[in-house]
Amino acid sequence: MGLLSFFFKRNAQKVKDFLKRDAIILDVRTQREWKEGHITNAIHIPLSDLKDHIDDLKKLNKPVIAHCKSGARSARATKLLKFYNIEAVNGGGLADLKLLIT
């Protein structure tokens, strides 16, 4: 098990709790990665653009589950969201998160 998978498993219960609260699923991968496949109803904001969309996310007034391909970029996104007082959890990589929501 990789280090990121280990941390994701620790967040699994928090992700499930967020899902029960109608959380936003935020995909922070690149446009190319998004086009290759994504979670239905996820919001796509590449990590490089996230800071420009903080106010938009705040207006939704919902917790956020951030994810990427492996969990590294979503960890950075989660840290940024929390800095701006948005309740957020790192959902890890796309494959891991899909397992939790299906």
HUDAKA-V661124 format. One record per residue. RES is the residue in three letters. SS is DSSP state (a for helix, b for strand, c for the rest). PHI is phi in degrees with one decimal (NA if undefined). Layout:
# HUDAKA-V661124
res: [RES/RES]
ss: [SS/SS]
phi: [PHI/PHI]
This chain:
# HUDAKA-V661124
res: [MET/GLY/LEU/LEU/SER/PHE/PHE/PHE/LYS/ARG/ASN/ALA/GLN/LYS/VAL/LYS/ASP/PHE/LEU/LYS/ARG/ASP/ALA/ILE/ILE/LEU/ASP/VAL/ARG/THR/GLN/ARG/GLU/TRP/LYS/GLU/GLY/HIS/ILE/THR/ASN/ALA/ILE/HIS/ILE/PRO/LEU/SER/ASP/LEU/LYS/ASP/HIS/ILE/ASP/ASP/LEU/LYS/LYS/LEU/ASN/LYS/PRO/VAL/ILE/ALA/HIS/CYS/LYS/SER/GLY/ALA/ARG/SER/ALA/ARG/ALA/THR/LYS/LEU/LEU/LYS/PHE/TYR/ASN/ILE/GLU/ALA/VAL/ASN/GLY/GLY/GLY/LEU/ALA/ASP/LEU/LYS/LEU/LEU/ILE/THR]
ss: [c/c/a/a/a/a/a/a/a/a/a/a/a/a/a/a/a/a/a/a/c/c/c/b/b/b/b/c/c/c/a/a/a/a/a/a/c/c/c/c/c/c/b/b/c/c/a/a/a/a/a/a/a/a/a/a/a/a/a/a/c/c/c/b/b/b/b/b/c/c/c/a/a/a/a/a/a/a/a/a/a/a/a/c/c/c/c/b/b/b/b/b/b/a/a/a/a/a/a/a/a/c]
phi: [NA/-74.1/-59.7/-66.6/-62.9/-59.8/-66.4/-62.5/-60.0/-68.6/-89.3/-55.5/-65.7/-65.1/-61.0/-60.8/-63.1/-62.9/-60.5/-64.8/-96.5/61.7/-66.1/-82.6/-97.0/-110.3/-94.9/-103.7/-75.3/-71.9/-58.9/-61.1/-63.4/-58.8/-64.3/-74.2/148.3/-155.1/-78.3/-56.5/72.0/-71.8/-97.3/-105.4/-138.0/-55.0/-51.4/-63.7/-106.2/-58.5/-59.0/-72.8/-115.2/-57.1/-61.9/-61.4/-68.7/-61.4/-62.6/-72.5/51.0/-136.2/-67.2/-123.5/-107.9/-91.4/-146.0/-142.1/-86.3/-121.7/112.7/-73.5/-67.5/-68.1/-64.5/-65.2/-63.5/-61.0/-61.2/-64.3/-60.9/-64.0/-57.6/-94.2/61.0/-103.5/-67.4/-145.4/-137.6/-81.6/-83.6/79.5/-85.2/-55.5/-62.7/-64.2/-66.5/-58.2/-62.9/-75.9/-95.7/-99.7]
